[in-house]
């Protein structure tokens, strides 16, 4: 948490202790960074009111997220792939 984050960041903090991550995301956003976070939808949590509500664009997702069927979890590594073929070189 001591390091400065890049210009755009995706974060998926631990649902059990999101506060330090959300606080850091808020601080980095004040520096002009674009932060996208996958957070638990706990609108009663203090961190939500301190660092999210009224300070970020919110999108609530209906239902639970599933990242991969259980049979894939042991055999495959997790990755995020971006197509950057249209970016200027």
PyMOL Python script that loads the backbone (N, CA, C, O; Angstrom):
from pymol import cmd

cmd.read_pdbstr("""\
ATOM      1  N   UNK A   1       0.809  -1.196   0.000  1.00  0.00           N
ATOM      2  CA  UNK A   1       0.000   0.000   0.000  1.00  0.00           C
ATOM      3  C   UNK A   1       0.855   1.265   0.000  1.00  0.00           C
ATOM      4  O   UNK A   1       0.343   2.353  -0.264  1.00  0.00           O
ATOM      5  N   UNK A   2       2.120   1.140   0.285  1.00  0.00           N
ATOM      6  CA  UNK A   2       2.976   2.328   0.352  1.00  0.00           C
ATOM      7  C   UNK A   2       3.356   2.843  -1.033  1.00  0.00           C
ATOM      8  O   UNK A   2       3.668   4.023  -1.191  1.00  0.00           O
ATOM      9  N   UNK A   3       3.333   1.974  -2.028  1.00  0.00           N
ATOM     10  CA  UNK A   3       3.726   2.371  -3.385  1.00  0.00           C
ATOM     11  C   UNK A   3       2.609   3.130  -4.084  1.00  0.00           C
ATOM     12  O   UNK A   3       1.426   2.902  -3.833  1.00  0.00           O
ATOM     13  N   UNK A   4       3.010   4.037  -4.964  1.00  0.00           N
ATOM     14  CA  UNK A   4       2.020   4.749  -5.776  1.00  0.00           C
ATOM     15  C   UNK A   4       1.507   3.801  -6.848  1.00  0.00           C
ATOM     16  O   UNK A   4       2.277   3.040  -7.433  1.00  0.00           O
ATOM     17  N   UNK A   5       0.214   3.848  -7.101  1.00  0.00           N
ATOM     18  CA  UNK A   5      -0.394   2.996  -8.121  1.00  0.00           C
ATOM     19  C   UNK A   5      -0.235   3.621  -9.496  1.00  0.00           C
ATOM     20  O   UNK A   5       0.048   4.813  -9.610  1.00  0.00           O
ATOM     21  N   UNK A   6      -0.415   2.822 -10.537  1.00  0.00           N
ATOM     22  CA  UNK A   6      -0.338   3.294 -11.913  1.00  0.00           C
ATOM     23  C   UNK A   6      -1.507   4.208 -12.258  1.00  0.00           C
ATOM     24  O   UNK A   6      -2.332   4.532 -11.404  1.00  0.00           O
ATOM     25  N   UNK A   7      -1.564   4.612 -13.504  1.00  0.00           N
ATOM     26  CA  UNK A   7      -2.592   5.568 -13.927  1.00  0.00           C
ATOM     27  C   UNK A   7      -3.990   4.966 -13.974  1.00  0.00           C
ATOM     28  O   UNK A   7      -4.979   5.683 -13.818  1.00  0.00           O
ATOM     29  N   UNK A   8      -4.081   3.662 -14.185  1.00  0.00           N
ATOM     30  CA  UNK A   8      -5.371   2.976 -14.124  1.00  0.00           C
ATOM     31  C   UNK A   8      -5.163   1.626 -13.449  1.00  0.00           C
ATOM     32  O   UNK A   8      -4.198   0.915 -13.728  1.00  0.00           O
ATOM     33  N   UNK A   9      -6.086   1.288 -12.558  1.00  0.00           N
ATOM     34  CA  UNK A   9      -5.919   0.104 -11.715  1.00  0.00           C
ATOM     35  C   UNK A   9      -7.249  -0.626 -11.577  1.00  0.00           C
ATOM     36  O   UNK A   9      -8.295   0.001 -11.414  1.00  0.00           O
ATOM     37  N   UNK A  10      -7.203  -1.961 -11.645  1.00  0.00           N
ATOM     38  CA  UNK A  10      -8.337  -2.795 -11.257  1.00  0.00           C
ATOM     39  C   UNK A  10      -7.975  -3.450  -9.939  1.00  0.00           C
ATOM     40  O   UNK A  10      -6.887  -4.007  -9.794  1.00  0.00           O
ATOM     41  N   UNK A  11      -8.877  -3.385  -8.985  1.00  0.00           N
ATOM     42  CA  UNK A  11      -8.613  -4.039  -7.703  1.00  0.00           C
ATOM     43  C   UNK A  11      -9.785  -4.913  -7.305  1.00  0.00           C
ATOM     44  O   UNK A  11     -10.945  -4.588  -7.556  1.00  0.00           O
ATOM     45  N   UNK A  12      -9.456  -6.022  -6.682  1.00  0.00           N
ATOM     46  CA  UNK A  12     -10.426  -6.956  -6.141  1.00  0.00           C
ATOM     47  C   UNK A  12      -9.947  -7.298  -4.726  1.00  0.00           C
ATOM     48  O   UNK A  12      -9.384  -8.368  -4.496  1.00  0.00           O
ATOM     49  N   UNK A  13     -10.177  -6.378  -3.782  1.00  0.00           N
ATOM     50  CA  UNK A  13      -9.634  -6.582  -2.440  1.00  0.00           C
ATOM     51  C   UNK A  13     -10.346  -7.705  -1.699  1.00  0.00           C
ATOM     52  O   UNK A  13     -11.444  -8.112  -2.077  1.00  0.00           O
ATOM     53  N   UNK A  14      -9.710  -8.201  -0.641  1.00  0.00           N
ATOM     54  CA  UNK A  14     -10.375  -9.238   0.164  1.00  0.00           C
ATOM     55  C   UNK A  14     -11.681  -8.691   0.732  1.00  0.00           C
ATOM     56  O   UNK A  14     -11.707  -7.600   1.302  1.00  0.00           O
ATOM     57  N   UNK A  15     -12.742  -9.438   0.579  1.00  0.00           N
ATOM     58  CA  UNK A  15     -14.035  -8.979   1.084  1.00  0.00           C
ATOM     59  C   UNK A  15     -14.023  -8.864   2.599  1.00  0.00           C
ATOM     60  O   UNK A  15     -14.806  -8.096   3.159  1.00  0.00           O
ATOM     61  N   UNK A  16     -13.160  -9.602   3.272  1.00  0.00           N
ATOM     62  CA  UNK A  16     -13.129  -9.578   4.730  1.00  0.00           C
ATOM     63  C   UNK A  16     -12.482  -8.309   5.286  1.00  0.00           C
ATOM     64  O   UNK A  16     -12.814  -7.882   6.391  1.00  0.00           O
ATOM     65  N   UNK A  17     -11.555  -7.698   4.526  1.00  0.00           N
ATOM     66  CA  UNK A  17     -10.873  -6.484   5.000  1.00  0.00           C
ATOM     67  C   UNK A  17     -10.621  -5.523   3.841  1.00  0.00           C
ATOM     68  O   UNK A  17      -9.471  -5.324   3.449  1.00  0.00           O
ATOM     69  N   UNK A  18     -11.678  -4.922   3.284  1.00  0.00           N
ATOM     70  CA  UNK A  18     -11.498  -4.052   2.124  1.00  0.00           C
ATOM     71  C   UNK A  18     -11.032  -2.635   2.475  1.00  0.00           C
ATOM     72  O   UNK A  18     -10.542  -1.918   1.603  1.00  0.00           O
ATOM     73  N   UNK A  19     -11.178  -2.224   3.735  1.00  0.00           N
ATOM     74  CA  UNK A  19     -10.943  -0.826   4.099  1.00  0.00           C
ATOM     75  C   UNK A  19      -9.594  -0.269   3.641  1.00  0.00           C
ATOM     76  O   UNK A  19      -9.587   0.791   3.015  1.00  0.00           O
ATOM     77  N   UNK A  20      -8.450  -0.911   3.910  1.00  0.00           N
ATOM     78  CA  UNK A  20      -7.186  -0.310   3.473  1.00  0.00           C
ATOM     79  C   UNK A  20      -7.099  -0.155   1.954  1.00  0.00           C
ATOM     80  O   UNK A  20      -6.516   0.809   1.458  1.00  0.00           O
ATOM     81  N   UNK A  21      -7.666  -1.087   1.233  1.00  0.00           N
ATOM     82  CA  UNK A  21      -7.657  -1.029  -0.224  1.00  0.00           C
ATOM     83  C   UNK A  21      -8.539   0.109  -0.738  1.00  0.00           C
ATOM     84  O   UNK A  21      -8.147   0.855  -1.635  1.00  0.00           O
ATOM     85  N   UNK A  22      -9.737   0.232  -0.157  1.00  0.00           N
ATOM     86  CA  UNK A  22     -10.674   1.261  -0.587  1.00  0.00           C
ATOM     87  C   UNK A  22     -10.128   2.646  -0.240  1.00  0.00           C
ATOM     88  O   UNK A  22     -10.271   3.589  -1.019  1.00  0.00           O
ATOM     89  N   UNK A  23      -9.511   2.761   0.914  1.00  0.00           N
ATOM     90  CA  UNK A  23      -8.893   4.031   1.316  1.00  0.00           C
ATOM     91  C   UNK A  23      -7.780   4.410   0.341  1.00  0.00           C
ATOM     92  O   UNK A  23      -7.699   5.556  -0.101  1.00  0.00           O
ATOM     93  N   UNK A  24      -6.925   3.446   0.009  1.00  0.00           N
ATOM     94  CA  UNK A  24      -5.838   3.690  -0.940  1.00  0.00           C
ATOM     95  C   UNK A  24      -6.398   4.061  -2.313  1.00  0.00           C
ATOM     96  O   UNK A  24      -5.875   4.961  -2.970  1.00  0.00           O
ATOM     97  N   UNK A  25      -7.445   3.384  -2.747  1.00  0.00           N
ATOM     98  CA  UNK A  25      -8.068   3.690  -4.036  1.00  0.00           C
ATOM     99  C   UNK A  25      -8.598   5.121  -4.050  1.00  0.00           C
ATOM    100  O   UNK A  25      -8.438   5.838  -5.038  1.00  0.00           O
ATOM    101  N   UNK A  26      -9.222   5.529  -2.964  1.00  0.00           N
ATOM    102  CA  UNK A  26      -9.734   6.899  -2.870  1.00  0.00           C
ATOM    103  C   UNK A  26      -8.584   7.904  -2.936  1.00  0.00           C
ATOM    104  O   UNK A  26      -8.660   8.892  -3.666  1.00  0.00           O
ATOM    105  N   UNK A  27      -7.528   7.653  -2.179  1.00  0.00           N
ATOM    106  CA  UNK A  27      -6.369   8.556  -2.184  1.00  0.00           C
ATOM    107  C   UNK A  27      -5.738   8.655  -3.574  1.00  0.00           C
ATOM    108  O   UNK A  27      -5.368   9.744  -4.013  1.00  0.00           O
ATOM    109  N   UNK A  28      -5.616   7.521  -4.262  1.00  0.00           N
ATOM    110  CA  UNK A  28      -5.040   7.515  -5.605  1.00  0.00           C
ATOM    111  C   UNK A  28      -5.967   8.224  -6.594  1.00  0.00           C
ATOM    112  O   UNK A  28      -5.492   8.877  -7.523  1.00  0.00           O
ATOM    113  N   UNK A  29      -7.281   8.103  -6.403  1.00  0.00           N
ATOM    114  CA  UNK A  29      -8.218   8.785  -7.296  1.00  0.00           C
ATOM    115  C   UNK A  29      -8.079  10.299  -7.178  1.00  0.00           C
ATOM    116  O   UNK A  29      -8.288  11.019  -8.154  1.00  0.00           O
ATOM    117  N   UNK A  30      -7.730  10.781  -6.000  1.00  0.00           N
ATOM    118  CA  UNK A  30      -7.513  12.220  -5.816  1.00  0.00           C
ATOM    119  C   UNK A  30      -6.292  12.711  -6.596  1.00  0.00           C
ATOM    120  O   UNK A  30      -6.152  13.906  -6.856  1.00  0.00           O
ATOM    121  N   UNK A  31      -5.415  11.781  -6.964  1.00  0.00           N
ATOM    122  CA  UNK A  31      -4.231  12.105  -7.780  1.00  0.00           C
ATOM    123  C   UNK A  31      -4.514  11.954  -9.276  1.00  0.00           C
ATOM    124  O   UNK A  31      -3.599  12.032 -10.096  1.00  0.00           O
ATOM    125  N   UNK A  32      -5.778  11.739  -9.622  1.00  0.00           N
ATOM    126  CA  UNK A  32      -6.160  11.625 -11.023  1.00  0.00           C
ATOM    127  C   UNK A  32      -6.134  10.224 -11.583  1.00  0.00           C
ATOM    128  O   UNK A  32      -6.303  10.048 -12.789  1.00  0.00           O
ATOM    129  N   UNK A  33      -5.928   9.220 -10.750  1.00  0.00           N
ATOM    130  CA  UNK A  33      -5.894   7.835 -11.216  1.00  0.00           C
ATOM    131  C   UNK A  33      -7.306   7.320 -11.465  1.00  0.00           C
ATOM    132  O   UNK A  33      -8.259   7.762 -10.824  1.00  0.00           O
ATOM    133  N   UNK A  34      -7.432   6.390 -12.393  1.00  0.00           N
ATOM    134  CA  UNK A  34      -8.705   5.721 -12.652  1.00  0.00           C
ATOM    135  C   UNK A  34      -8.659   4.382 -11.938  1.00  0.00           C
ATOM    136  O   UNK A  34      -7.814   3.537 -12.235  1.00  0.00           O
ATOM    137  N   UNK A  35      -9.566   4.194 -11.000  1.00  0.00           N
ATOM    138  CA  UNK A  35      -9.602   2.977 -10.194  1.00  0.00           C
ATOM    139  C   UNK A  35     -10.932   2.277 -10.418  1.00  0.00           C
ATOM    140  O   UNK A  35     -11.990   2.896 -10.306  1.00  0.00           O
ATOM    141  N   UNK A  36     -10.881   0.996 -10.731  1.00  0.00           N
ATOM    142  CA  UNK A  36     -12.079   0.169 -10.840  1.00  0.00           C
ATOM    143  C   UNK A  36     -11.951  -0.895  -9.764  1.00  0.00           C
ATOM    144  O   UNK A  36     -10.961  -1.625  -9.713  1.00  0.00           O
ATOM    145  N   UNK A  37     -12.949  -0.978  -8.913  1.00  0.00           N
ATOM    146  CA  UNK A  37     -12.887  -1.939  -7.825  1.00  0.00           C
ATOM    147  C   UNK A  37     -14.087  -2.852  -7.796  1.00  0.00           C
ATOM    148  O   UNK A  37     -15.224  -2.421  -7.988  1.00  0.00           O
ATOM    149  N   UNK A  38     -13.822  -4.105  -7.556  1.00  0.00           N
ATOM    150  CA  UNK A  38     -14.889  -5.080  -7.343  1.00  0.00           C
ATOM    151  C   UNK A  38     -15.011  -5.235  -5.835  1.00  0.00           C
ATOM    152  O   UNK A  38     -14.159  -5.851  -5.195  1.00  0.00           O
ATOM    153  N   UNK A  39     -16.070  -4.674  -5.274  1.00  0.00           N
ATOM    154  CA  UNK A  39     -16.246  -4.627  -3.830  1.00  0.00           C
ATOM    155  C   UNK A  39     -17.534  -5.313  -3.432  1.00  0.00           C
ATOM    156  O   UNK A  39     -18.469  -5.423  -4.225  1.00  0.00           O
ATOM    157  N   UNK A  40     -17.569  -5.768  -2.207  1.00  0.00           N
ATOM    158  CA  UNK A  40     -18.837  -6.327  -1.720  1.00  0.00           C
ATOM    159  C   UNK A  40     -19.832  -5.179  -1.586  1.00  0.00           C
ATOM    160  O   UNK A  40     -19.445  -4.054  -1.268  1.00  0.00           O
ATOM    161  N   UNK A  41     -21.083  -5.451  -1.821  1.00  0.00           N
ATOM    162  CA  UNK A  41     -22.105  -4.407  -1.801  1.00  0.00           C
ATOM    163  C   UNK A  41     -22.630  -4.125  -0.410  1.00  0.00           C
ATOM    164  O   UNK A  41     -23.835  -4.201  -0.170  1.00  0.00           O
ATOM    165  N   UNK A  42     -21.740  -3.801   0.503  1.00  0.00           N
ATOM    166  CA  UNK A  42     -22.115  -3.552   1.896  1.00  0.00           C
ATOM    167  C   UNK A  42     -22.252  -2.055   2.129  1.00  0.00           C
ATOM    168  O   UNK A  42     -21.291  -1.390   2.515  1.00  0.00           O
ATOM    169  N   UNK A  43     -23.439  -1.531   1.895  1.00  0.00           N
ATOM    170  CA  UNK A  43     -23.653  -0.083   2.024  1.00  0.00           C
ATOM    171  C   UNK A  43     -23.746   0.363   3.472  1.00  0.00           C
ATOM    172  O   UNK A  43     -23.850   1.561   3.733  1.00  0.00           O
ATOM    173  N   UNK A  44     -23.710  -0.563   4.423  1.00  0.00           N
ATOM    174  CA  UNK A  44     -23.743  -0.192   5.841  1.00  0.00           C
ATOM    175  C   UNK A  44     -22.341  -0.060   6.434  1.00  0.00           C
ATOM    176  O   UNK A  44     -22.192   0.391   7.569  1.00  0.00           O
ATOM    177  N   UNK A  45     -21.330  -0.443   5.688  1.00  0.00           N
ATOM    178  CA  UNK A  45     -19.950  -0.403   6.200  1.00  0.00           C
ATOM    179  C   UNK A  45     -19.436   1.036   6.257  1.00  0.00           C
ATOM    180  O   UNK A  45     -19.751   1.851   5.390  1.00  0.00           O
ATOM    181  N   UNK A  46     -18.651   1.335   7.275  1.00  0.00           N
ATOM    182  CA  UNK A  46     -18.080   2.673   7.408  1.00  0.00           C
ATOM    183  C   UNK A  46     -17.214   3.054   6.217  1.00  0.00           C
ATOM    184  O   UNK A  46     -17.268   4.195   5.758  1.00  0.00           O
ATOM    185  N   UNK A  47     -16.405   2.109   5.704  1.00  0.00           N
ATOM    186  CA  UNK A  47     -15.526   2.416   4.568  1.00  0.00           C
ATOM    187  C   UNK A  47     -16.334   2.845   3.353  1.00  0.00           C
ATOM    188  O   UNK A  47     -15.876   3.676   2.568  1.00  0.00           O
ATOM    189  N   UNK A  48     -17.526   2.292   3.187  1.00  0.00           N
ATOM    190  CA  UNK A  48     -18.370   2.653   2.051  1.00  0.00           C
ATOM    191  C   UNK A  48     -18.761   4.127   2.129  1.00  0.00           C
ATOM    192  O   UNK A  48     -18.714   4.841   1.127  1.00  0.00           O
ATOM    193  N   UNK A  49     -19.143   4.575   3.310  1.00  0.00           N
ATOM    194  CA  UNK A  49     -19.561   5.966   3.488  1.00  0.00           C
ATOM    195  C   UNK A  49     -18.376   6.928   3.483  1.00  0.00           C
ATOM    196  O   UNK A  49     -18.509   8.065   3.031  1.00  0.00           O
ATOM    197  N   UNK A  50     -17.228   6.492   3.975  1.00  0.00           N
ATOM    198  CA  UNK A  50     -16.052   7.358   4.023  1.00  0.00           C
ATOM    199  C   UNK A  50     -15.389   7.553   2.661  1.00  0.00           C
ATOM    200  O   UNK A  50     -14.948   8.655   2.335  1.00  0.00           O
ATOM    201  N   UNK A  51     -15.319   6.497   1.875  1.00  0.00           N
ATOM    202  CA  UNK A  51     -14.488   6.537   0.674  1.00  0.00           C
ATOM    203  C   UNK A  51     -15.199   6.272  -0.646  1.00  0.00           C
ATOM    204  O   UNK A  51     -14.601   6.468  -1.704  1.00  0.00           O
ATOM    205  N   UNK A  52     -16.448   5.837  -0.623  1.00  0.00           N
ATOM    206  CA  UNK A  52     -17.127   5.463  -1.868  1.00  0.00           C
ATOM    207  C   UNK A  52     -18.359   6.331  -2.143  1.00  0.00           C
ATOM    208  O   UNK A  52     -18.435   6.985  -3.183  1.00  0.00           O
ATOM    209  N   UNK A  53     -19.307   6.338  -1.231  1.00  0.00           N
ATOM    210  CA  UNK A  53     -20.577   7.019  -1.450  1.00  0.00           C
ATOM    211  C   UNK A  53     -20.364   8.513  -1.695  1.00  0.00           C
ATOM    212  O   UNK A  53     -19.780   9.211  -0.867  1.00  0.00           O
ATOM    213  N   UNK A  54     -20.842   8.987  -2.831  1.00  0.00           N
ATOM    214  CA  UNK A  54     -20.691  10.387  -3.198  1.00  0.00           C
ATOM    215  C   UNK A  54     -19.330  10.755  -3.748  1.00  0.00           C
ATOM    216  O   UNK A  54     -19.089  11.909  -4.104  1.00  0.00           O
ATOM    217  N   UNK A  55     -18.431   9.771  -3.819  1.00  0.00           N
ATOM    218  CA  UNK A  55     -17.068  10.022  -4.294  1.00  0.00           C
ATOM    219  C   UNK A  55     -16.708   9.175  -5.507  1.00  0.00           C
ATOM    220  O   UNK A  55     -15.648   9.360  -6.105  1.00  0.00           O
ATOM    221  N   UNK A  56     -17.581   8.252  -5.869  1.00  0.00           N
ATOM    222  CA  UNK A  56     -17.283   7.328  -6.963  1.00  0.00           C
ATOM    223  C   UNK A  56     -18.565   7.002  -7.724  1.00  0.00           C
ATOM    224  O   UNK A  56     -19.670   7.102  -7.191  1.00  0.00           O
ATOM    225  N   UNK A  57     -18.389   6.617  -8.966  1.00  0.00           N
ATOM    226  CA  UNK A  57     -19.511   6.113  -9.751  1.00  0.00           C
ATOM    227  C   UNK A  57     -19.747   4.670  -9.334  1.00  0.00           C
ATOM    228  O   UNK A  57     -18.813   3.868  -9.319  1.00  0.00           O
ATOM    229  N   UNK A  58     -20.970   4.336  -9.000  1.00  0.00           N
ATOM    230  CA  UNK A  58     -21.289   2.996  -8.517  1.00  0.00           C
ATOM    231  C   UNK A  58     -22.108   2.231  -9.531  1.00  0.00           C
ATOM    232  O   UNK A  58     -22.997   2.783 -10.179  1.00  0.00           O
ATOM    233  N   UNK A  59     -21.801   0.964  -9.659  1.00  0.00           N
ATOM    234  CA  UNK A  59     -22.596   0.035 -10.471  1.00  0.00           C
ATOM    235  C   UNK A  59     -22.816  -1.208  -9.630  1.00  0.00           C
ATOM    236  O   UNK A  59     -21.866  -1.921  -9.308  1.00  0.00           O
ATOM    237  N   UNK A  60     -24.055  -1.467  -9.277  1.00  0.00           N
ATOM    238  CA  UNK A  60     -24.358  -2.658  -8.496  1.00  0.00           C
ATOM    239  C   UNK A  60     -24.658  -3.810  -9.435  1.00  0.00           C
ATOM    240  O   UNK A  60     -25.333  -3.642 -10.450  1.00  0.00           O
ATOM    241  N   UNK A  61     -24.155  -4.965  -9.091  1.00  0.00           N
ATOM    242  CA  UNK A  61     -24.331  -6.174  -9.895  1.00  0.00           C
ATOM    243  C   UNK A  61     -25.372  -7.049  -9.213  1.00  0.00           C
ATOM    244  O   UNK A  61     -25.256  -7.365  -8.030  1.00  0.00           O
ATOM    245  N   UNK A  62     -26.377  -7.430  -9.965  1.00  0.00           N
ATOM    246  CA  UNK A  62     -27.428  -8.278  -9.413  1.00  0.00           C
ATOM    247  C   UNK A  62     -26.906  -9.708  -9.274  1.00  0.00           C
ATOM    248  O   UNK A  62     -26.298 -10.248 -10.198  1.00  0.00           O
ATOM    249  N   UNK A  63     -27.143 -10.301  -8.134  1.00  0.00           N
ATOM    250  CA  UNK A  63     -26.750 -11.688  -7.907  1.00  0.00           C
ATOM    251  C   UNK A  63     -25.274 -11.839  -7.555  1.00  0.00           C
ATOM    252  O   UNK A  63     -24.569 -10.853  -7.342  1.00  0.00           O
ATOM    253  N   UNK A  64     -24.832 -13.056  -7.500  1.00  0.00           N
ATOM    254  CA  UNK A  64     -23.444 -13.363  -7.166  1.00  0.00           C
ATOM    255  C   UNK A  64     -22.623 -13.540  -8.436  1.00  0.00           C
ATOM    256  O   UNK A  64     -23.133 -13.989  -9.462  1.00  0.00           O
ATOM    257  N   UNK A  65     -21.356 -13.185  -8.355  1.00  0.00           N
ATOM    258  CA  UNK A  65     -20.455 -13.373  -9.487  1.00  0.00           C
ATOM    259  C   UNK A  65     -19.816 -14.749  -9.419  1.00  0.00           C
ATOM    260  O   UNK A  65     -19.469 -15.230  -8.340  1.00  0.00           O
ATOM    261  N   UNK A  66     -19.667 -15.367 -10.555  1.00  0.00           N
ATOM    262  CA  UNK A  66     -18.942 -16.628 -10.662  1.00  0.00           C
ATOM    263  C   UNK A  66     -17.815 -16.411 -11.657  1.00  0.00           C
ATOM    264  O   UNK A  66     -18.050 -15.990 -12.790  1.00  0.00           O
ATOM    265  N   UNK A  67     -16.613 -16.695 -11.239  1.00  0.00           N
ATOM    266  CA  UNK A  67     -15.455 -16.444 -12.099  1.00  0.00           C
ATOM    267  C   UNK A  67     -15.112 -17.622 -12.987  1.00  0.00           C
ATOM    268  O   UNK A  67     -14.676 -17.433 -14.122  1.00  0.00           O
ATOM    269  N   UNK A  68     -15.296 -18.809 -12.502  1.00  0.00           N
ATOM    270  CA  UNK A  68     -15.006 -19.995 -13.300  1.00  0.00           C
ATOM    271  C   UNK A  68     -15.734 -21.185 -12.676  1.00  0.00           C
ATOM    272  O   UNK A  68     -15.873 -21.264 -11.455  1.00  0.00           O
ATOM    273  N   UNK A  69     -16.195 -22.103 -13.513  1.00  0.00           N
ATOM    274  CA  UNK A  69     -16.793 -23.305 -12.932  1.00  0.00           C
ATOM    275  C   UNK A  69     -15.768 -24.015 -12.043  1.00  0.00           C
ATOM    276  O   UNK A  69     -14.577 -23.999 -12.352  1.00  0.00           O
ATOM    277  N   UNK A  70     -16.206 -24.629 -10.962  1.00  0.00           N
ATOM    278  CA  UNK A  70     -15.273 -25.267 -10.027  1.00  0.00           C
ATOM    279  C   UNK A  70     -14.304 -26.249 -10.664  1.00  0.00           C
ATOM    280  O   UNK A  70     -13.167 -26.357 -10.206  1.00  0.00           O
ATOM    281  N   UNK A  71     -14.717 -26.977 -11.715  1.00  0.00           N
ATOM    282  CA  UNK A  71     -13.826 -27.950 -12.326  1.00  0.00           C
ATOM    283  C   UNK A  71     -12.643 -27.285 -13.034  1.00  0.00           C
ATOM    284  O   UNK A  71     -11.639 -27.952 -13.283  1.00  0.00           O
ATOM    285  N   UNK A  72     -12.727 -26.006 -13.363  1.00  0.00           N
ATOM    286  CA  UNK A  72     -11.636 -25.296 -14.035  1.00  0.00           C
ATOM    287  C   UNK A  72     -10.621 -24.731 -13.056  1.00  0.00           C
ATOM    288  O   UNK A  72      -9.468 -24.505 -13.423  1.00  0.00           O
ATOM    289  N   UNK A  73     -11.026 -24.504 -11.833  1.00  0.00           N
ATOM    290  CA  UNK A  73     -10.182 -23.771 -10.892  1.00  0.00           C
ATOM    291  C   UNK A  73      -8.833 -24.429 -10.646  1.00  0.00           C
ATOM    292  O   UNK A  73      -7.828 -23.725 -10.541  1.00  0.00           O
ATOM    293  N   UNK A  74      -8.774 -25.738 -10.553  1.00  0.00           N
ATOM    294  CA  UNK A  74      -7.507 -26.408 -10.276  1.00  0.00           C
ATOM    295  C   UNK A  74      -6.633 -26.507 -11.517  1.00  0.00           C
ATOM    296  O   UNK A  74      -5.407 -26.500 -11.413  1.00  0.00           O
ATOM    297  N   UNK A  75      -7.245 -26.599 -12.679  1.00  0.00           N
ATOM    298  CA  UNK A  75      -6.481 -26.839 -13.897  1.00  0.00           C
ATOM    299  C   UNK A  75      -5.997 -25.565 -14.589  1.00  0.00           C
ATOM    300  O   UNK A  75      -5.017 -25.606 -15.332  1.00  0.00           O
ATOM    301  N   UNK A  76      -6.658 -24.454 -14.361  1.00  0.00           N
ATOM    302  CA  UNK A  76      -6.342 -23.243 -15.117  1.00  0.00           C
ATOM    303  C   UNK A  76      -5.879 -22.122 -14.194  1.00  0.00           C
ATOM    304  O   UNK A  76      -6.366 -21.977 -13.073  1.00  0.00           O
ATOM    305  N   UNK A  77      -4.939 -21.344 -14.685  1.00  0.00           N
ATOM    306  CA  UNK A  77      -4.560 -20.147 -13.946  1.00  0.00           C
ATOM    307  C   UNK A  77      -5.529 -19.042 -14.322  1.00  0.00           C
ATOM    308  O   UNK A  77      -6.164 -19.097 -15.376  1.00  0.00           O
ATOM    309  N   UNK A  78      -5.642 -18.056 -13.477  1.00  0.00           N
ATOM    310  CA  UNK A  78      -6.533 -16.937 -13.753  1.00  0.00           C
ATOM    311  C   UNK A  78      -5.764 -15.862 -14.493  1.00  0.00           C
ATOM    312  O   UNK A  78      -4.604 -15.595 -14.179  1.00  0.00           O
ATOM    313  N   UNK A  79      -6.401 -15.245 -15.470  1.00  0.00           N
ATOM    314  CA  UNK A  79      -5.737 -14.176 -16.210  1.00  0.00           C
ATOM    315  C   UNK A  79      -6.773 -13.174 -16.700  1.00  0.00           C
ATOM    316  O   UNK A  79      -7.959 -13.475 -16.827  1.00  0.00           O
ATOM    317  N   UNK A  80      -6.282 -11.984 -16.966  1.00  0.00           N
ATOM    318  CA  UNK A  80      -7.095 -10.928 -17.552  1.00  0.00           C
ATOM    319  C   UNK A  80      -6.420 -10.544 -18.843  1.00  0.00           C
ATOM    320  O   UNK A  80      -5.260 -10.134 -18.828  1.00  0.00           O
ATOM    321  N   UNK A  81      -7.104 -10.661 -19.954  1.00  0.00           N
ATOM    322  CA  UNK A  81      -6.519 -10.366 -21.257  1.00  0.00           C
ATOM    323  C   UNK A  81      -7.166  -9.115 -21.838  1.00  0.00           C
ATOM    324  O   UNK A  81      -8.388  -8.969 -21.812  1.00  0.00           O
ATOM    325  N   UNK A  82      -6.347  -8.226 -22.355  1.00  0.00           N
ATOM    326  CA  UNK A  82      -6.833  -7.008 -22.976  1.00  0.00           C
ATOM    327  C   UNK A  82      -6.368  -6.969 -24.421  1.00  0.00           C
ATOM    328  O   UNK A  82      -5.212  -7.270 -24.717  1.00  0.00           O
ATOM    329  N   UNK A  83      -7.266  -6.598 -25.315  1.00  0.00           N
ATOM    330  CA  UNK A  83      -6.903  -6.443 -26.718  1.00  0.00           C
ATOM    331  C   UNK A  83      -6.441  -5.007 -26.917  1.00  0.00           C
ATOM    332  O   UNK A  83      -7.254  -4.083 -26.871  1.00  0.00           O
ATOM    333  N   UNK A  84      -5.152  -4.810 -27.137  1.00  0.00           N
ATOM    334  CA  UNK A  84      -4.626  -3.462 -27.337  1.00  0.00           C
ATOM    335  C   UNK A  84      -4.186  -3.230 -28.772  1.00  0.00           C
ATOM    336  O   UNK A  84      -3.372  -2.344 -29.034  1.00  0.00           O
ATOM    337  N   UNK A  85      -4.713  -4.014 -29.705  1.00  0.00           N
ATOM    338  CA  UNK A  85      -4.313  -3.904 -31.089  1.00  0.00           C
ATOM    339  C   UNK A  85      -4.730  -2.590 -31.725  1.00  0.00           C
ATOM    340  O   UNK A  85      -4.153  -2.193 -32.737  1.00  0.00           O
ATOM    341  N   UNK A  86      -5.718  -1.901 -31.159  1.00  0.00           N
ATOM    342  CA  UNK A  86      -6.169  -0.634 -31.724  1.00  0.00           C
ATOM    343  C   UNK A  86      -5.496   0.586 -31.112  1.00  0.00           C
ATOM    344  O   UNK A  86      -5.794   1.718 -31.490  1.00  0.00           O
ATOM    345  N   UNK A  87      -4.598   0.359 -30.176  1.00  0.00           N
ATOM    346  CA  UNK A  87      -3.895   1.478 -29.552  1.00  0.00           C
ATOM    347  C   UNK A  87      -2.842   2.019 -30.497  1.00  0.00           C
ATOM    348  O   UNK A  87      -2.245   1.279 -31.279  1.00  0.00           O
ATOM    349  N   UNK A  88      -2.626   3.316 -30.412  1.00  0.00           N
ATOM    350  CA  UNK A  88      -1.570   3.930 -31.221  1.00  0.00           C
ATOM    351  C   UNK A  88      -0.218   3.457 -30.727  1.00  0.00           C
ATOM    352  O   UNK A  88       0.016   3.348 -29.523  1.00  0.00           O
ATOM    353  N   UNK A  89       0.658   3.180 -31.661  1.00  0.00           N
ATOM    354  CA  UNK A  89       1.990   2.686 -31.286  1.00  0.00           C
ATOM    355  C   UNK A  89       2.957   3.825 -31.195  1.00  0.00           C
ATOM    356  O   UNK A  89       4.132   3.616 -30.893  1.00  0.00           O
TER     357      UNK A  89
END
""", "prot")
cmd.dss("prot")
cmd.show_as("cartoon", "prot")
cmd.util.cbc("prot")
cmd.orient("prot")
